[in-house]
Amino acid sequence: MANQKLHGRREGHVGHVVFDNPAKMNAVSLDMWEALIGLLDEYRADPEIRCLVVSGAGGKAFVSGADISKFESERANAEMDEKYGVVSNQGYEAIYDFPKPTIAMITGYCIGGGMNLAACCDLRYSDEKARFGIPAAKLGLGYGYFRIERMSRIVGLPATMEMLFTARQYTAQEALRMGLVHGVLPDGELEAAVAEVTGQIAGNAPLTVALAKAAAREVAKPEASRDLARLTAMVTACFDSEDYKEGRDAFMEKRKPRFKGR
C-alpha cells in the first residue's frame, strides 16, 4: 500500500520506504501516515526483507515534520488533532516495532516529525548538509512524554532539553557528537555507505538479528513488563535453527555463510 507521496521499493533483502513530497520538504500528511502503516505491514510479512531503509526524496530533506498547510483540514481543533495523533502515532510505532533492523538515511532537513521518525529507527546516518531540530516551541505544539523519553534514550535528557527549549537547528557534526547519528558522510556518499551497512545486516543470520532487535526493545521497557520468556524462546530457536548449523559449517569450511532465516 502506498500513495504518490509515499512509496516503497525492494532491493534484494532490503525494503525501502521513501517519503516523496519534496515540494514541501517531505512534510507528512494524514494519508501518508496511513500509506506508511500499510507498506510496513507488507514488509513485515515478507520473509525476504531483512532490513528497512527510511529516506526522503529530493535530497533537500529527510522529513521536515507535519504538513502545516494541512493543519486547517486535518488538525484545526483538539478533536481533529486527536484523530491525526492516533494515526501518526501508529505510524511511528509501526517503525519502532518493526521486527527487522531499521535505518534512517537522512539528507537535508530532519525536523520535528522527522526527528521523531529518525528516533524510531535503530540506526541513523546522514550527509554533511543534514540539519536537525525540534521546533515545537516555535509552533506552540504539545510535545508529549514518549517522544521526549525516546529521544533522551538516544542523546540523553540534557541534550533533549536543549533541543526542546531552544528549538534551534543542529548541524550534522553536532548530531554526530551527541550520538544522534551513527555516521556523517560527505554529500553524495550516503547511499553507498548505507548500502554497505544493509549488505552486512542482510548477510547475517536473520534469527540472531531479530533476537537482538527484540532484546533492544525489551531493554527500553520498565523491568516489570519485559517479556524475557519470549527472548529465551528466541535464543532456543537460534540454536535449533538450520542457520546455526550453516554458520558452523561455513566457519569450518572458511566460506561465507548462506543464511535462510530458519
N, C-alpha and C positions, 0 to 999 in steps of 0.2 A: 504494500500500500504506500502510495506517495502522491504528492501533488507537484505542480510545476515549480514550486518554490522550495521543495524538499524532496530529495530523491536519493536512491541508493544504487550501488553497483557492487559486483563481486569481482575480486581479482584473486584467483586461486583460493586459498583458505582465508582470505581477508575480506570482510564485509565493510563497505564504506557508507557513511551517512553524510550527505552534503546539504548544508543549508544554502539555498541558492536564491537569495534576494539581494543581489549586490547593489541595486539602486538605493536600497535602504540599509546598507552596511549589514546585510543578513539579519535584520531585525526579525523577530519571530512573532507570528500571529497565532490565533487560536487554531486555525485549520492546519498550520504547520506542526503544532504540537500533536494534533490528532494523527497526522500522517506519520510523525516520528514513532508514536506508540505502535501503530500498525506495522511499520517497517521492522521495528525491533522484534516484534512477535515472529515475523518471518525468519529473521536471522537466528533467533533463539532456537527455533525448531529445526534449523538446518545443521546437520552434523558436520558438513564440510566447512562451515565457518568456524575458525579457531580464534580469531580476534577481530576487533572492530576499531575502525578509524573514523573519528568525527571531525569534519572540517567545514569551512565556509568557502563559497565560490567567489571569484573575482579578485582575490589577492589583497583586498584592502581591509577585510575584516574576517574574523572567525565568526563570532556572533556578537552583535552590538547591544543585545538586550531585547526587551519587548518592543513591538512596533507601536510607538507612541501615537502615530497617526490614526491608529485604530482604537485608541482609548475611548473615544466618544461612542463607538459602536460596540465595543467589547468590554470596557471597564469604566463606564460612566458613573457608576454608583457602587455601593458596597455589595449589593446583591449580584450585580453583573461581575464584579471583581471576584466574588467568591466562586462563581462558575469558572471563570478564567483560571483562578488559582487551583481549582481541583484538577483541571485538565493539564495545566502546565506542571503541577507537582507530579502528576502521573508520568509526564514525560521525563522530568528529572530523575524520578525514582526508577523508571524503566532503564535509563542509562546506568544509574548507580548499581542496580540489582542485576544487570546483565551478567550472565554466568561466565562469560569469557572475558579476557583482558580487553580493556578499552583504552584508546589513545586519543587525546585531543591534539590535532595538528593545527597549530594556531598561527595564522598570518594576520598581520594588521591588528585592528581593534578587537579586544576581548573585554567587553564592558557589561556591567550589570548582569543580566541573564546569561551572558556569555561566560562570566566568571562562575556563576552557579553551575553551568553546564560543564565547564572545564573541571570544576571541583568534584563533579560526579564521576569523572573518568579516573582510571588507575594511573595513567602516565600522561604527561603533558610536555610537548616540545613546541618551540616557537622559532620564528625567524627574528632577525635583528630589529625589524621595524615594528614588531608587535608592541601594543600598548594595553595595559591592564588597569581596570578601575571598577569601583562600585559607587555609582553616582546617586544612590538612593536619597542621600541628604540634600541633594540639589533639586530633587523632584518631589520631595515630601512623601515618598513611599515608605510603607512599613516593612522593615527587614526582620524577619522572624528568627526564632531560636535555632531551628535546624540548619538554616543557611549559614548562620554565624558559627554554629558548632562544627559544621563540616569544613568550612574554610579554616577555622582555628586548628583543626587536626592536621592541616597541611602546612600552614605557615606560622602557627602559634597564635595565641589570643592577642598579645600586644600588637603584632603586625596587622591582624584583622581589625583591631580597634582603630588603628591609624587610618586604614583604608576607609572605614565607615565614617569616622569623624571628619576627615579632610575631604573625602570624595574626590581626591586627586587621581591623576593617571600616573602609572609607573612604567618605566622602560623595561625592555626585555632583560637587560642585565640586572636591574633591580629585582625583577621577578626571579631570576636565577639565584641571586644571592639569598633571597628569603626562602628559597625552596619551593616556590610556586610551580616552576617548570624544571624538568629534568635536564634540559639542554637547550641552548640557543644556537641556531645555525645561521651562517651567512645567507643573505637573501638569495634564493634560487637553489639552495641545497637542502631545504627542509624535507621535501617529498622523498628524496633519495635516502635521507637519514631515517625517516620514519619507516620506509620500506625495508631498510636493513633490520630495524627492530622487530617489525611484524614478521619478517622472514625467520628471525631467531625464535620468536614465540611459536610460530606455526610449525617449526621443525621439532619442537619439544613434545613430550608426551602430554596429550590433552587432558587425561585424567589427573595427572600431577599438577598441571597448571590450574585446572578447575578447583582442585583442593586448596591450592594457595590462595586463589581468589575468594573462595568460600570462607577460609580461615580469616582472611583480612577483614571480611565483612562482619564476622563474629567478634573480632577484636574491638570493632567500633561500637558494639552494643554494651549495655550495662552487664556486668558479670553474671547477674542472676538470670538474665534472659538468653544467655549464649547456648546454642544448640551444639554441645560438644559431642553428643551421641551421633549426630549427623556427620561431623567431621571424622569421628572414629570409623564410621562405616565407609567413608570415602577413602580413608587410609587403607582399610582392608581391601577395598575394590582395586586400588592401585597394585597391591601386592599379588592379588589374584588375577591380574589382567594379562592379556596376551602381550601388551606393550612392555610390561615388566620383563618378560622373557626376551622380547625383542631387544630391549635395552641392554640386557646382559650379553646376549649373543653378539650384538653389534660391537660392544666393548671388547669382547674376546677376539672377535674377527677383525678388529681395527677398521671398522667401516662406519658410515653414517647410519643411524637407526631410521627405520621406516615405521613410524608410529601410526596407528589406525584409530586410536581413541576407544579401544575395547580390550 
